[in-house]
Amino acid sequence: MEIKRDYYLQKLIDRKNNHLIKIITGIRRCGKSYLLNYLFKNYLLNSGVKENHIIMIALDDNMNSDLLDTKKLREYINEKVIDNDLYYILLDEIQLVDNFERLLNGLLRQENLDIYVTGSNSKFLSSDIITEFRGRGDEIRVYPLSFKEFYSNYDGSREDAWIEYYTYGGLPLVLSYSKEEDKMQYLESQKQNVYLNDVIERNNIQNKEDLEKLIEVIASSIGSLTNPLKLSKTFKSYNKNTLLTDKTIYNYLLYFEDAFIIEKALRYDIKGKKYIDTPYKYYFTDIGIRNAFLDFRQQEENHIMENIIYIELKRRGFKVDVGVVEVRNKEGRKQYEIDFIANKGNNKFYIQSALNIDTKEKREQEEKSFMNVNDFFKKIIIVKDNIKRWRDDKGIVIMGITDFLLDEDSLNY
């Protein structure tokens, strides 16, 4: 089964020969290697690049174990470059090579090499990229399958696809399993043997139980306001003798962010035009992994839908914050929340996620925050129901979740 990742493929195409190291990042098992070694390589071949001018090395393959030595890998590449034409260097799992930073920076100085790398999150995280390749790296962030990508490979109705997607998420290999128990088992295995172990090994975590408990707490409260101090109080309510401090929790959360397992959404005061330091919200990069951390017990569709909207906005390249609107009246100050403020260039959208607005009271509740925003940017309510997009007499657009997810241009309606 070939899964098209046209959005990311185009990003690689647009960055060809830009004299920077193309660094493909994202949560493990999201399809980085498939994107580079299969989709991008096939694009190069189909566009006329000779196969011997594509130097592709899977560094996690035992057959290439001798190339984990920096000097030998450089010699191997040098032997393959036999003329002054452009060569494409595709290095998968580059973090396995000793001193790979020095190797890449050296290759970058050779004008007829165009360099692309992927790396496992346990050794090659976003913070490493910022430190080691400042000004020389071009990051392409890859997310698990979007609902549109998932649905294009799903044999069933849109409604059934939505249920599958919000339950098992978008890791590409999930699509290869037909039975529910196999999907659950796969995600459970990834949760334990890949994601948790990555964080534990990289950061030398000694207290594995507290680390796992923390991510379970975050998973059970996606979309809820929190911070390390609040979380430390939660832990003390479970266990008065816990040694887990708010500072340790802060570090643990950073480790999960660096591994692309969770993302932090900051709150933005719309009228005051400033960020609010704390509290903030966390969302999971893949909802299937989130559900696996909870053993598929908590399936609150409203919170899961909010998480999926957030990640879809990030995938589309938006900067996404949680909106806060402060209103002063005779009773004092009151804060209203807008689920998301999505910014990209000159475009800004205010977005509410609502399971339904089937009563007047529910609709007024979702609209109330919008009515206190004194600007003319578009305001959108996304509901679960599969409805036709429409605009009410207040100018608010209402659309269904699958309509939003399947139409890349849905926000511009």
N, C-alpha and C positions, 0 to 999 in steps of 0.2 A: 504494500500500500504506500503510495507516494503522497505525502502531505505537503501541500504548497504553503510556503512561507513568503509570499510575494512581497509583503511589507518590509521584511528584514532583508530579503535578497536585494531589493531596490536600494536599500541603505548601503549595502556593500558595493553595489554597482556605482552609485553616486560618489563613493569615496575612492574609486580606483585611481591608483597612481597619484595620490595627493601628498606624497612624501611624508606620511605619518604612519605609525604602526597602528593598524586596525585591530582593536582589542575587543573581542566578543565576550560579553559578560552576561551573567544571569544565573538563576538558581540551577543547581545541578539537575540533569535529566530533562531540561526544558527544550533541548534540540539544537544546542550550539554547534556540536560536531556535525550533525546532519546538515545544518545550514551551510557550513563552510565546505565540508569535504564532499558533499553530494550535490546540493543545489547550486552553490556558487561555482564549483568545479565544472559542472555540466554547462552552466551558463558560459564560462570561459571557452570551453571546447566548442560549443555551438556558435560562438561569436568569432571563431577562427583562430583562437590561440592554439599553438601546437602543444601536444601533450607533454613533450619533453621540456617545455617552458613553464610547466606547472610542477613545482617541487612540493609534493604533499607528504608529510611525515606524521604518522600517528605515534606519538612518543610514549603512549601507554601500551603499545604492542611489544610483546617480548622479543619479537624479531628485530626491533630497533633499540634494544637495551644498550648496545654499545654507543648509541648516539646521545645518551644522556650526559655524556662528557662534553663539555662546552667546546673544547678544541676539536674533538672528532666530529661533532655536528657541524662546526664551521667548515672543516675540511671537506665533509660530505657535500655541503651546499656548494662550496667553491668548485668541486669536481664536476658538478652538474651544470654550472654556468659556463658555457663554452663559447659564447659570443656576446656581443654588446646589445642584443635585443632585450626587450623587457621580460623578466621572469617573475612569476607569481609564487611567493613562498607561503605555504599554508602549514602552520605548525599547530598541531592539536595536543593539548595538555602540556603546554610549554613549561609549567611550573615544575615539572619533573626534572628539568635540566638544571644542573648546578650553575649558579651565576647567570641565569638566563637574561637578567637585565642588561648585563654587559654585552652578551651575545647580540641581543636585539638592537641595542644602540649602535653596535659595530656594523651590523647588516644595514641599518638605516642610512649609513654613510655611502653605501654603494648605490649609485644612481639608477642602475637598471634592475633593482629589486623592489618589488611591491609586496609588503609584508602583512600577513594576517595571522592572528593567533587566537586560540581559546585557552582557557585554563580552568581547572577544578577549583571550586570555591575554598577548599581547605587550605590552599596555598596561594591563591591568586584572586584576592578580593578587591573590592572597589577602593579601599584605603591604600592598598599596595599600588594600584594604578596611579593614583594621585601623587604618591610619593616618588615612585621610580620613573615615571614617564611624563612628568609635567612638561607640557608644551610639545611633546613628541608623540603622544598617543591620542588616538581618536576612538572613543568608546562607543560601541554599538550594544545597547542594552536589549537583551532578548527576554521576553516573557514566555510563560507556557502558552499553549494554544488559546487564542481568543475564542469566543463563542462562534464567531463566523468561521474560523478555521476548523473548529471542532464539528460544527454542523455540516460543513462541506464534505466531511468524511463519515457522517453518521447516517445509518440506514434506518430512518424512522421519522416520525412527525416532529414538527418544531417544538410542540409541547413536551414530548418525551425526551427530546434532546436537551431541553432546558432542565428537566429533572435530573438527567444523567450528569449534566455539566455542573449544576450546583451541588451535587452529591460527591462526584468523583474528580472534578476539576479538569485541568487542561494539560497535564503531563502527557506527551504524545503516546507513550507506550500503553496508557490506559485504554486507548482505542483498540489495541490488539487483543484485549480480553472481552469475551462475550458474557461470562457469568459474573454476577455481582460479587460472589465470594472471592473470585480471582482478582477482581479489581481492588477490593478491600485489602486482600492479602498483599498485593503489590504495593499499595500505598503504605500499609503498615511497615513493610520491609524497608521502603525508602525512608520513611520517617526515622526509623531506628538506626539502620545500618549506614545510611548516607548522611542525612541532614544533621541529626544529633551528633553522630560521631565526628563529622567535619568540625563542628563547633568545639567539641570536647578536645579533640586532638590538637587543633590549631592553637587553642588558648590554654591548654594544660589545665582543664577544669578538673578539680578533685571531687567536687560534690555534684555528681551526675544527677542525683535524685532531685535536688533543689532546682537545678537547671531545667529539668524536664517538667517539674511542677510549675515553674514560671511560665514556660511557653504554653502549658495547658491553661493557665489562668488567662493569658492573653487571648488564646483561641476561644475561650468561653465568653469573652467580653469584647469581641471585635466591634468597633464603632463606638465604644464607650470611652469616656474621658478618664484618663489615668495619668500617673507619673510614678517614679520610683518610690517616693515616700508613701503614697497611697498603697502601692503594691506590697511594701514591707509591712504595713499594718495588716493587710490581708493575710500575709504569711503568718504573722504573729497570732492572728485569730485561729489559724489552723494548728499552730504549734508555738506555745509560749516560750519554748526553749530554743527556738530557731536562732541560728547565728547569721542568717541572711540579712545584711544591712541594705539600706537604700542605695548606698554607693556600689555595692556588689551587684545589685539588681540593675543599676544604671549600666554597668559594664556588660552584664549578660545581654541586655537588650541591644547594646551596640554590636555585640558579637552576632546576634541573630540578624540584625540589619546588614552587617557586612557580608553575611552569607546569603543575602537576598531572600531570606525566608519571610521576613516581615518588613513593612515600610511604615514610617512615622509620618502622620499628617498633622501639621501645625495649625493652630487657630489664628485667624486673621480678623482683627477689629475693622469692619468695613468703614464705619464712620470716622473712627480715629486714625485709620490708615496705618496700622501698626500690627506687628505680630504679638501674640500673647504667649509668653514663654511656657507656661504650664497651666493646666493640664493639656494633654494632647491625645491623639487617637492612633491606634495601630491597626493595620490591615495586612492580610496574608497575601503573598505573591501568588500562591495557588490555593484555591479553596479546598481541593481534595486533600492536600497535606494538612490544612487546618482541621478538616473533619477527622483525619486519621489521628491527630493528636488527641482528639476527644473520643476516639473509638467509635466514631459515627453516631454518637448519642444525641448531641445537641444540633438539631436541624432547623433553627429558626430562620425561615425563609426571608424574613425582612432584613435581618442583619447580614445574611449571606448575600442577598441581592445588593445591599449597600457596598459590601466588599468588592463584589464583581464589577460594579459601576466604577468604583475608585480605580481598580487596576486597569480597566478598559480605558479610562481617561488618561492614565499614565502611559499606557501602551501607545496611545495616539499622539503622545508627545506633549501633553498638557502639564503645566505646573498646577498641582491640586492642593488647595488648602480647605480647612473647615471654616465657614463664615460665621462671624458673630456680629449681631446687630443690637446695639444698646439703645434702649428707648427710655426717656425720662418722662415721668408723668407725676400726678399729684401723690401717688402712692410711693414714689421713689424711682429707682432704676430697675429696669428689667432687661434681661438678655434673651434674645431670640437666636436660634441657630439655623444656619443654612448648611445642609449636608456638605456641599462642595462648591468652591469657587474654582473654576477651571480657566486658566490663562494660557494663551499661546499667541505670541506676537501682539497684535492689536485686538485679538478676539478675547472676549471674556463672557463666561456663562455662569449663571447661578442655577444650581441643580438641587432639587429635593428628590430623595428616594422614598417612595411610599408603596407599601404592598397593595393598597387600594385606597380610593377616595370615593367610596360608594355612598357616603352620606354627606349632607351639607356640612355637618360639624367637622368631619375629617378633612374635607376639602378646604374649609376655612382655616383649619389648624395648619395645613401645609402651606397655605398662601400667606399666612400672617407675617412670617419673616420677610417675604418678598415685598409686602406692602410698606415695610419700613425702610426699604433701600431707596435712596433718592438718586438713582441714576437710570440710564436707559438701556443697560445691557440686558441681553435676553435672559428670561427666567423660564425654567423648565421643570416640570414634575414628571418623573419616570415611575410608572406603575407596573405591577406584575401583569395585568390583563393585556391580552393581545388585541389592542384597539387601534383604530385609525387615528393617526396624528391629527390634532386639532388645536386651535388657539381660541381661548375664551375672551370675553369682553374686557378683561383686564390686561390682555396681551400675553398671558401665560400660556406656554405650549405644554400640552399633555401628550405623552407617548408611552407605548408599551415597552417593556424591558427588551424583548427580543427584537423589536423594531429598532430600538436604539443600538443594540449590539450588532445587528446584521448590516446596518447602513452606516458606512464610515462617515457620511456627510449628514447624519441625522440631526446634529445640533444646529445646523444652518437652515433648518426648515423655516 
